[in-house]
Amino acid sequence: MKTTDDPAAPTGPPVTVLLTTLAYLASVFAANWTSTHWPPLTVTGLVVPAGTLFAGATLALRDLIHETLGTVGLTAALLAGAALSALLASPRIALASVAAFTLSELLDTAVYARLRRRSRPAALVASNLVGLVVDSAVFVPLAFATLTALPGQLVGKTAATLLALAALCTARRVRRR
């Protein structure tokens, strides 16, 4: 995928742009739908909201959208994700999701944009860490009116984000061969 130093300029083949955007929106949908309709998981004593595993993928996909669509396209994708949340989730989950996604994605995007010229892998890791902590700290108390699920959300989202980043790095290596 071709990238540019201008974060506002769209790059990449149209098929990549479309697939990345659809994957992002699908992960937003899955995170909200499962948070609304599935009970939380309990893993080694941690309460993990069901949508956590999908929400972790949104963090990595958002950075990929930043690379392929630039900042204007990223903003459009974030707005579409917020609208999707509002339409498909319960009101409480939707409000929590929109608030958490908006704040965490703005901070994630700022960190990513600042670091990406020096090191894209470092930008991905740093921005995703900022995004997952802020998203979790905002989402959990608003969605569930308790902090019980916060540790599980942080662990689950970290694991999901690391898996998504590993998949993106592997796909990039395979594509370069």
C-alpha positions in Angstrom: 0.0 0.0 0.0 1.4 3.4 -1.0 1.5 5.9 1.8 2.2 9.6 1.9 3.7 12.0 4.4 0.5 14.1 4.0 -1.9 12.5 6.4 -4.9 14.3 4.8 -4.3 12.8 1.3 -6.0 9.5 0.4 -3.7 6.8 -0.8 -3.9 3.1 -1.7 -6.0 1.2 -4.3 -9.7 1.9 -4.2 -10.4 -1.8 -3.3 -8.1 -1.5 -0.3 -9.8 1.7 0.8 -13.3 0.1 0.5 -12.3 -3.1 2.2 -10.6 -1.3 5.1 -13.6 1.0 5.6 -16.0 -1.9 5.5 -13.9 -3.9 8.0 -13.8 -0.9 10.3 -17.6 -0.4 10.2 -18.2 -4.1 10.6 -16.0 -4.1 13.7 -17.9 -1.1 15.1 -21.2 -2.9 14.4 -20.0 -6.2 16.0 -18.6 -4.5 19.1 -21.9 -2.6 19.7 -24.2 -5.5 18.8 -22.4 -8.0 21.0 -22.1 -5.5 23.9 -25.9 -5.1 23.6 -27.0 -8.7 23.1 -24.3 -11.0 24.6 -23.5 -11.4 28.3 -20.1 -10.5 29.5 -17.5 -13.2 29.5 -15.6 -14.2 32.6 -12.0 -15.1 31.9 -9.6 -16.0 34.7 -11.8 -14.0 37.1 -12.0 -10.9 34.9 -15.3 -9.7 33.6 -14.9 -8.9 29.8 -17.7 -7.2 28.0 -18.5 -9.3 24.9 -17.9 -6.4 22.5 -14.3 -6.0 23.7 -12.8 -8.4 21.3 -14.3 -6.6 18.3 -13.6 -3.1 19.7 -9.9 -4.0 19.8 -9.9 -4.5 16.0 -11.4 -1.0 15.5 -8.2 0.6 16.9 -5.9 -1.1 14.4 -8.3 -0.6 11.5 -8.7 3.0 12.3 -5.0 3.5 11.8 -5.1 1.7 8.6 -8.0 4.0 7.4 -5.8 6.9 8.4 -3.1 5.6 6.0 -5.5 4.8 3.1 -8.0 7.7 3.4 -6.1 10.4 5.1 -7.5 12.6 7.9 -10.6 13.7 6.0 -11.6 10.2 5.1 -10.8 9.0 8.7 -13.2 11.7 10.0 -15.9 10.5 7.7 -15.3 6.9 8.8 -15.5 7.9 12.5 -18.7 9.7 11.9 -20.2 6.7 10.1 -19.1 4.5 13.0 -20.8 6.8 15.5 -24.0 6.9 13.4 -23.9 3.1 13.2 -23.5 2.8 16.9 -26.5 5.2 17.5 -28.7 3.2 15.1 -27.9 -0.4 16.1 -27.0 -0.5 19.8 -29.2 0.0 22.9 -29.3 3.7 23.9 -27.0 3.2 26.8 -24.4 1.2 24.8 -24.7 3.7 21.9 -24.1 6.7 24.1 -21.2 5.1 25.8 -19.8 3.9 22.5 -20.1 7.2 20.7 -18.5 9.1 23.7 -15.7 6.5 24.1 -15.0 6.2 20.4 -15.0 9.9 19.8 -12.6 10.8 22.6 -10.3 7.8 22.2 -10.2 8.0 18.4 -9.4 11.7 18.4 -6.5 11.1 20.9 -5.4 7.9 19.0 -5.4 9.8 15.7 -3.4 12.7 17.2 -0.8 10.3 18.6 -0.6 8.3 15.4 -0.3 11.4 13.2 2.5 12.7 15.4 4.6 9.5 15.4 3.9 8.0 12.0 6.7 9.8 10.1 9.3 8.4 12.6 8.0 4.9 12.8 4.7 3.5 11.7 5.0 0.4 13.9 5.7 2.6 16.9 2.8 4.9 15.9 0.5 1.9 15.7 1.4 0.6 19.1 1.5 3.9 20.9 -1.8 5.2 19.4 -3.6 1.9 20.0 -2.5 1.9 23.7 -3.7 5.4 24.2 -7.0 4.6 22.3 -7.7 1.4 24.2 -7.1 2.9 27.7 -9.2 6.0 27.0 -11.9 4.1 25.2 -12.2 1.6 28.1 -12.1 4.2 30.8 -15.0 6.1 29.2 -17.0 3.2 27.8 -17.2 0.9 30.8 -18.7 3.2 33.4 -21.1 4.8 30.9 -22.3 1.5 29.4 -22.5 -0.6 32.6 -22.7 2.0 35.4 -19.8 0.2 37.2 -16.0 -0.2 36.9 -16.2 -4.0 37.5 -15.5 -4.8 33.8 -12.7 -2.2 33.4 -9.7 -4.5 34.1 -11.2 -7.2 31.8 -12.0 -4.7 29.1 -8.4 -3.4 29.2 -6.9 -6.9 29.1 -9.3 -8.1 26.4 -8.9 -5.1 24.2 -5.1 -5.2 24.5 -5.1 -8.9 23.4 -7.6 -8.1 20.5 -5.5 -5.1 19.5 -2.3 -7.0 19.5 -3.9 -9.8 17.4 -5.2 -7.2 14.9 -1.8 -5.5 14.7 -0.1 -8.9 14.1 -2.5 -9.7 11.4 -2.0 -6.3 9.7 1.8 -6.7 9.9 1.6 -10.2 8.5 -0.6 -9.1 5.7 1.8 -6.3 4.8 4.8 -8.7 4.7 2.9 -11.2 2.6 1.8 -8.5 0.2 5.4 -7.2 -0.2 6.7 -10.6 -1.4 
